[in-house]
């Protein structure tokens, strides 16, 4: 791996960086962001057997352009046979092999499931002969949220099927603490020291450093860790009395970031509370990477499990 030159070395703090050495004062866990795999259905309609001619499903892909899947009817092909043939043709196509898995219900419907959390294909426009129909529908939209480093997180619920892409072994599903109670807050999305595990956007200078959906992440439960400060927060000084985590939009806008003052039910206070305690240990810093900038502060967090 070639490490690109960045300006990160100019700054004392970096979102998600843990400064506590390995040992009793540091505790971490493996996390992964929740995601939803895209699903489509293709339903044959009309009168069985199918009319004579070609039934075409053109998938539009990023890498291979339009990939047409075609089955032909001689006028005797039943809906059941057509669904089995269409599913088999999708699964046998090399250009779609790494993108989709197709199944047939043996009647009228073929279902495709994306193989990756980051796959979202446009709905194909099918063509059929005669009065028959082949209706394509996106039944489940893809959702691939990233886990931004330096934000607090809670445990989330799996939102994917698990049939194709499952939670990496030992990882807990994590999500931003939208609407969370203080007892639900787990820790801070931290920065892994091995940069080869990070997303391609890690050093682009235009976006937040984050773990892409489906990628294992790193959570800090106990230790000193650099945390994102909401843009609307006042200054967070070292050894400040209170740390508030943003759990809903209001005065503040970055869910999971910290602020210096409460905003009703839109924030939760961490210091002197359980199961998470937090206090500021170093004055905050504003950093600029390319066209991206942000505020960061070092907290000592303690998740008591």
MOQUISUL-V376043 format. One record per pair of residues at least 24 apart in sequence whose ideal C-beta (glycine too) atoms are under 10 Angstrom apart, sorted by the first residue. I is the first residue (numbers start at 1). J is the second residue. D is the distance in whole Angstrom. If there is no record, write none. Layout:
i->{I;I}
j->{J;J}
d->{D;D}
//
This chain:
i->{1;1;1;3;3;4;4;4;4;4;5;6;6;6;6;6;7;7;7;7;7;8;8;8;8;10;10;10;11;11;11;11;11;11;11;12;12;12;12;12;12;12;13;13;13;13;13;13;13;13;13;13;13;13;13;13;13;14;14;14;14;14;14;14;14;14;15;15;15;15;15;15;15;15;15;15;15;15;15;15;15;15;15;15;15;15;15;15;16;16;16;16;16;16;16;16;16;16;16;16;16;16;16;16;16;16;16;16;16;16;16;17;17;17;17;17;17;17;17;17;17;17;17;17;18;18;18;18;18;18;18;18;18;18;18;18;18;18;19;19;19;19;19;19;19;19;20;20;20;20;20;20;20;21;21;22;23;24;25;25;25;25;25;26;26;26;26;26;26;27;27;27;27;27;27;27;27;27;27;28;28;28;28;28;28;28;28;28;28;28;29;29;29;29;29;29;29;29;29;29;29;29;29;30;30;30;30;30;30;30;30;30;30;30;30;31;31;31;31;31;31;31;31;31;31;31;31;31;31;31;31;31;31;31;31;31;31;32;32;32;32;32;32;32;32;32;32;32;32;32;32;32;32;32;32;32;33;33;33;33;33;33;33;33;33;33;33;33;33;33;33;33;33;33;33;33;33;33;34;34;34;34;34;34;34;34;34;34;34;34;34;34;34;34;34;35;35;35;35;35;35;35;35;35;35;35;35;35;35;35;35;35;35;36;36;36;36;36;36;36;36;36;36;36;36;36;37;37;37;37;37;37;37;37;37;37;37;37;37;37;37;37;37;37;37;37;37;37;38;38;38;38;38;38;38;38;38;38;38;38;38;38;38;38;38;38;38;39;39;39;39;39;39;39;39;39;39;39;39;40;40;40;40;40;40;40;40;40;40;40;40;40;40;40;41;41;41;41;41;41;41;41;41;41;41;41;42;42;42;42;42;42;42;42;42;42;42;42;42;42;42;42;42;42;42;43;43;43;43;43;43;43;43;43;43;43;43;43;44;44;44;44;44;44;44;44;44;44;44;44;44;44;44;44;45;45;45;45;45;45;45;45;46;46;46;46;46;46;46;46;47;47;47;47;48;48;48;48;48;48;48;48;48;49;49;49;49;49;49;49;49;49;49;50;50;50;50;50;50;50;50;50;50;50;50;50;51;51;51;51;51;51;51;52;52;52;52;53;53;53;53;53;54;54;54;55;55;55;55;55;55;55;55;55;55;56;56;56;56;56;56;56;57;57;57;57;57;57;57;57;57;57;57;57;57;58;58;58;58;58;58;59;59;59;59;59;59;59;59;59;59;59;59;60;60;60;60;60;61;61;61;61;61;61;61;61;62;62;62;62;63;63;63;64;64;64;64;64;65;66;66;67;67;67;67;67;67;67;68;68;68;69;69;69;69;69;69;69;70;71;72;73;73;73;73;75;78;78;79;79;79;79;79;80;80;80;80;80;81;82;82;82;82;83;83;83;83;83;84;85;86;86;86;87;87;96;100;101;101;103;108;108;109;109;110;110;111;111;112;112;112;113;113;113;113;113;113;113;114;114;114;114;114;114;114;115;115;115;116;116;116;116;116;116;117;117;117;117;117;117;117;117;117;117;117;117;118;118;118;118;118;118;118;118;119;119;120;142;143;144;144;144;145;145;145;145;145;146;146;146;146;146;146;146;146;146;146;146;146;146;147;147;147;147;147;147;147;147;147;147;147;147;147;147;147;148;148;148;148;148;148;148;148;148;148;148;148;148;149;149;149;149;149;149;149;149;149;149;149;149;149;149;149;149;149;150;150;150;150;150;150;150;150;150;150;150;150;150;150;150;150;150;150;150;150;150;150;151;151;151;151;151;151;151;151;151;151;151;151;151;151;151;152;152;152;152;152;152;152;152;152;152;152;152;152;152;152;152;152;152;152;152;152;152;152;152;152;152;153;153;153;153;153;153;153;153;153;153;153;153;153;153;154;154;154;154;154;154;154;154;154;154;154;155;155;155;155;155;156;160;160;165;165;166;167;167;168;168;168;168;169;170;171;171;171;171;171;172;172;174;174;174;175;175;176;176;176;176;176;176;177;177;177;177;177;177;177;178;178;178;178;178;178;179;179;179;179;179;180;180;180;180;180;180;181;181;182;182;182;182;182;182;182;182;182;182;183;183;183;183;183;184;184;184;184;185;185;185;185;185;185;185;185;185;185;185;186;186;186;186;186;186;186;187;187;187;187;187;187;187;187;187;187;187;187;188;188;188;188;188;188;188;188;188;188;188;188;188;188;188;188;188;189;189;189;189;189;189;189;189;190;190;190;190;190;190;190;190;190;191;191;191;191;191;192;192;192;193;194;203;203;204;204;204;204;205;205;205;205;205;206;206;206;206;207;207;207;207;208;208;208;208;209;209;209;219;220;220;220;221;221;221;221;221;221;221;222;222;222;222;222;222;222;222;223;223;223;223;223;224;224;224;224;224;224;225;225;225;225;225;225;226;226;226;226;226;226;226;226;227;227;227;227;227;227;227;227;227;227;227;227;228;228;228;228;228;228;228;228;229;229;229;229;229;229;229;229;229;229;229;229;230;230;230;230;230;230;230;230;230;230;230;231;231;231;231;231;232;232;232;232;232;233;233;233;233;233;233;233;233;233;234;234;234;235;235;235;235;235;236;236;236;236;236;236;236;236;236;236;237;237;237;237;237;238;238;238;238;238;238;238;238;239;239;239;239;239;239;240;240;240;240;240;240;240;240;241;241;241;241;241;242;242;242;242;242;242;242;242;243;243;243;243;243;243;243;243;243;243;243;243;243;243;243;244;244;244;244;244;245;245;245;245;254;254;257;257;257;257;258;258;258;258;258;260;260;270;270;270;271;274;274;274;275;275;275;275;276;276;276;276;277;277;277;277;278;278}
j->{194;195;196;195;203;195;202;203;204;205;203;202;203;205;289;290;205;287;288;289;290;203;209;287;289;287;288;289;226;285;286;287;288;289;296;226;282;283;285;287;296;298;150;225;226;227;229;282;283;284;285;286;287;295;296;297;298;149;150;191;209;226;285;287;289;296;148;149;150;151;188;189;190;191;208;209;210;225;226;227;228;229;257;287;294;295;296;297;147;148;149;150;151;188;189;190;191;192;208;209;210;211;217;218;219;220;225;226;227;228;296;149;150;190;191;193;209;220;224;225;226;227;296;298;188;190;191;192;193;218;220;222;223;224;225;226;298;301;223;224;225;226;281;282;298;300;220;222;223;224;225;300;301;223;224;223;223;222;222;223;224;300;302;220;221;222;223;224;225;187;219;220;221;222;223;301;302;303;305;187;188;190;192;218;219;220;221;222;223;225;170;171;172;174;186;187;190;217;218;219;220;221;303;167;168;169;170;171;172;174;192;216;217;218;219;147;153;155;156;167;168;170;171;172;173;174;175;186;187;189;190;211;215;216;217;218;219;117;147;156;158;166;167;168;170;171;172;173;174;211;213;214;215;216;217;219;117;144;145;146;147;148;153;156;171;173;174;175;176;189;210;211;212;213;214;215;216;217;117;143;144;145;147;155;156;157;158;159;160;167;173;174;175;213;214;114;116;117;118;142;143;144;145;146;158;159;160;165;173;212;213;214;215;114;117;140;141;142;143;144;145;158;159;160;161;213;100;101;113;114;115;116;117;119;120;140;141;142;143;144;159;160;161;162;163;164;165;214;99;100;112;113;114;115;116;117;118;119;120;121;138;139;140;141;142;143;144;100;111;112;113;114;137;138;139;140;141;142;161;100;102;110;111;112;113;114;121;123;124;136;137;138;139;140;105;108;109;110;111;112;135;136;137;138;139;140;69;82;83;86;87;90;102;104;108;109;110;111;112;124;126;134;135;136;137;79;83;105;107;108;109;110;111;133;134;135;136;137;77;78;79;80;82;83;86;107;108;109;110;128;132;133;134;135;79;108;128;131;132;133;134;135;79;108;128;130;131;132;133;134;79;130;131;132;77;78;79;80;81;82;107;108;132;73;74;75;76;77;78;79;81;82;132;74;75;76;77;78;79;81;82;128;129;130;132;134;75;77;128;129;130;131;132;76;77;129;130;127;128;129;130;132;127;128;129;82;85;86;126;127;128;129;132;133;134;124;125;126;127;128;129;134;86;89;90;102;110;112;124;125;126;127;128;134;136;122;124;125;126;127;136;90;93;95;96;99;100;112;121;122;123;124;136;121;122;123;124;125;95;96;98;99;100;119;121;122;99;119;120;121;95;98;99;93;94;95;96;99;95;95;124;93;94;95;96;99;121;124;93;124;127;93;95;96;102;110;124;126;127;134;129;128;129;130;132;130;107;108;106;107;108;109;132;104;105;106;107;108;106;108;110;132;134;107;108;109;110;111;110;110;110;112;134;111;112;121;164;163;164;163;134;135;135;137;134;136;139;140;136;138;139;139;140;160;161;163;164;165;140;142;144;160;161;164;165;163;164;165;142;144;164;165;213;214;142;143;144;145;159;160;164;165;212;213;214;215;142;144;146;165;212;213;214;215;144;165;144;213;213;212;213;214;175;176;210;212;213;189;199;201;207;208;209;210;211;212;213;214;215;217;174;175;176;189;199;208;210;211;212;213;215;217;218;219;256;176;189;207;208;209;210;211;228;254;255;256;257;294;188;189;190;191;192;198;202;208;209;210;211;217;218;225;226;227;228;188;189;190;191;208;209;210;220;225;226;227;228;229;254;256;257;258;294;295;296;297;299;176;177;188;189;208;210;227;228;245;246;254;255;256;257;258;176;177;180;185;186;187;188;189;219;220;227;228;243;245;246;247;255;256;257;258;268;270;276;278;299;301;177;180;184;185;186;187;188;189;190;217;219;220;255;256;178;179;180;181;183;184;185;186;187;247;256;180;184;185;186;219;186;213;214;213;214;214;214;216;214;215;216;217;216;216;215;216;217;218;219;217;219;211;217;219;255;256;246;247;254;255;256;257;245;246;247;248;255;256;268;246;247;248;249;255;256;247;248;255;265;266;245;247;248;255;256;268;247;268;245;247;267;268;269;270;273;274;275;276;268;273;274;275;276;247;268;275;276;245;247;256;268;270;273;275;276;278;301;303;219;220;221;275;276;303;305;218;219;220;221;222;223;225;276;278;301;302;303;218;219;220;221;223;225;226;227;228;245;256;258;276;278;299;301;303;217;218;219;220;225;227;228;256;217;218;219;220;221;223;225;226;227;217;218;220;225;226;216;217;218;218;218;289;290;289;290;291;292;288;289;290;291;292;289;290;291;292;289;290;291;292;254;289;292;294;289;292;294;303;299;301;303;275;276;301;302;303;304;305;276;277;300;301;302;303;304;305;299;300;301;302;303;281;282;298;299;300;301;278;281;298;299;300;301;282;284;285;287;296;297;298;299;256;257;258;278;280;284;295;296;297;298;299;301;254;256;257;258;294;295;296;297;254;257;258;259;260;284;285;286;294;295;296;297;254;255;256;257;258;259;260;263;267;294;295;257;259;293;294;295;257;259;260;261;263;257;258;259;260;261;263;284;295;297;259;260;261;260;283;284;295;297;260;280;282;283;284;295;296;297;298;299;280;282;283;284;297;279;280;281;282;283;284;297;298;279;280;281;282;283;300;271;279;280;281;283;284;297;299;269;271;272;279;280;267;269;270;271;272;278;279;280;267;268;269;270;271;273;276;277;278;279;280;297;299;300;301;268;269;270;271;278;269;270;276;278;294;295;294;295;296;297;284;295;296;297;299;284;297;299;301;302;299;302;303;304;302;303;304;305;301;302;303;304;301;302;303;304;302;303}
d->{10;7;5;7;8;10;9;5;9;10;9;9;5;8;7;9;9;8;8;6;8;8;9;8;7;8;9;10;10;6;9;4;9;9;8;9;8;9;6;9;9;8;9;10;4;9;10;7;9;8;5;10;7;9;4;7;6;8;8;7;8;6;9;7;10;7;8;5;3;8;9;8;9;7;7;6;9;9;6;7;5;10;10;9;7;10;5;10;10;8;3;5;8;7;6;5;4;9;10;7;9;10;9;8;10;8;7;6;8;9;9;8;8;8;5;9;10;9;9;7;5;10;9;9;9;5;7;10;9;8;5;10;5;7;5;8;10;10;8;5;7;8;9;9;7;10;8;8;3;5;8;8;10;9;10;10;9;9;7;6;8;9;9;8;9;6;4;9;9;8;9;8;4;4;7;10;9;7;8;8;10;7;9;6;6;6;6;8;8;10;9;8;7;9;8;7;9;9;8;5;8;6;9;10;7;9;5;4;7;10;10;6;7;7;7;7;7;9;9;10;10;10;6;6;7;4;9;8;8;7;9;8;10;7;4;7;4;10;8;9;10;10;6;6;10;4;7;6;7;8;8;7;7;6;6;10;8;8;6;6;4;10;9;8;10;8;6;7;9;9;9;6;8;5;7;7;10;7;9;8;9;7;9;10;5;7;6;5;7;9;5;8;6;8;9;10;9;4;8;8;6;5;7;10;9;7;6;8;9;9;4;6;10;9;8;6;7;6;4;8;9;10;5;6;9;9;10;10;6;5;8;8;7;8;10;7;10;7;9;9;9;5;6;9;9;7;7;10;10;9;8;8;4;10;9;9;10;6;5;7;7;9;6;7;4;9;9;10;6;7;5;7;9;7;5;4;9;9;8;8;9;9;7;5;8;9;8;7;8;6;7;5;6;8;9;10;6;7;5;8;8;7;5;8;5;10;9;10;8;7;9;9;9;10;9;7;4;8;8;8;7;6;7;5;8;9;9;10;10;6;5;8;10;8;7;5;8;7;10;9;5;9;6;6;8;9;5;8;8;9;7;7;6;8;9;7;9;9;7;4;7;6;9;10;8;7;6;4;6;9;9;9;8;7;8;5;5;8;9;8;10;9;9;7;9;6;5;5;5;8;8;9;10;9;7;8;5;8;7;9;6;8;8;8;6;9;7;9;8;5;3;7;5;9;9;7;8;9;7;3;7;9;8;8;7;7;9;7;7;8;5;8;8;10;6;9;9;6;5;8;10;8;7;9;8;10;9;9;5;9;5;9;10;7;7;10;5;7;8;8;10;8;8;8;6;8;8;9;6;9;10;5;10;6;5;9;7;9;6;7;10;7;10;9;7;9;9;9;10;9;8;9;9;9;9;4;8;9;9;10;9;6;9;5;6;9;10;9;9;9;9;6;10;8;9;10;9;10;9;10;10;9;8;9;9;10;10;10;9;6;5;9;9;8;9;5;6;8;9;9;9;9;9;7;6;6;5;10;9;9;5;10;8;8;8;9;10;8;6;10;10;10;10;10;9;10;8;10;10;10;10;10;8;10;7;7;6;9;9;6;10;10;10;8;8;10;5;7;9;9;8;6;9;7;7;8;5;9;10;7;10;6;8;4;4;9;8;5;10;10;7;6;7;10;9;10;8;9;8;7;4;7;8;8;9;9;6;10;7;8;9;8;10;4;6;5;6;10;9;9;6;8;8;5;10;10;6;5;8;8;8;5;9;9;9;8;6;9;5;7;5;8;7;9;10;7;9;10;8;5;7;5;9;9;9;7;5;6;8;8;9;10;9;10;8;7;7;8;8;8;8;10;10;8;6;5;4;9;10;8;8;9;8;10;7;9;10;6;8;7;5;9;9;7;6;9;9;7;7;3;6;9;8;6;9;6;8;7;6;8;10;10;7;9;10;5;9;9;9;5;8;7;9;8;8;9;10;9;6;9;10;8;6;7;7;5;10;9;7;10;10;6;9;10;5;9;10;5;6;5;9;9;9;10;8;10;6;10;10;9;8;10;6;10;9;9;8;9;5;10;9;8;10;5;8;10;9;10;8;9;7;7;10;9;9;9;9;5;5;10;6;8;5;9;7;6;8;9;6;7;9;5;8;6;6;9;9;9;8;5;9;9;9;7;8;7;8;9;10;4;7;7;5;8;8;7;9;9;8;6;8;9;9;9;9;6;8;9;7;7;9;8;5;9;10;8;7;10;7;9;8;6;10;10;5;5;4;8;9;8;8;10;7;10;5;10;7;5;8;9;5;8;6;9;10;9;9;10;9;8;6;9;6;7;6;8;9;9;9;8;8;4;6;4;9;9;6;9;10;10;7;9;9;8;8;8;5;9;10;8;9;9;7;10;8;9;5;2;6;6;8;6;5;6;9;9;9;6;10;10;7;8;9;9;10;9;9;7;9;10;9;7;8;4;9;7;10;10;9;6;5;6;8;9;9;7;7;9;10;6;8;6;7;5;8;9;10;7;6;8;6;9;9;9;10;5;7;5;8;9;7;5;8;9;9;10;7;6;8;5;8;6;7;4;7;6;7;6;8;9;6;6;7;8;6;9;9;8;4;6;5;5;9;9;4;7;5;9;9;9;10;8;8;10;10;8;7;10;7;10;10;9;8;7;4;5;7;10;9;8;9;8;4;6;7;8;7;9;9;5;5;10;8;5;8;10;5;9;9;7;10;6;8;9;9;6;6;6;5;9;9;8;7;6;7;9;10;10;8;7;4;10;10;10;9;10;10;7;9;8;9;10;6;8;6;9;9;9;9;10;10;7;5;6;10;10;9;5;7;7;9;6;10;9;7;5;7;9;10;8;6;9;8;9;10;9;9;10;10;10;10;10;7;7;9;9;8;8;9;10;9;9;6;9;6;5;7;7;7;5;8;7;5;8;8;7;10}
//
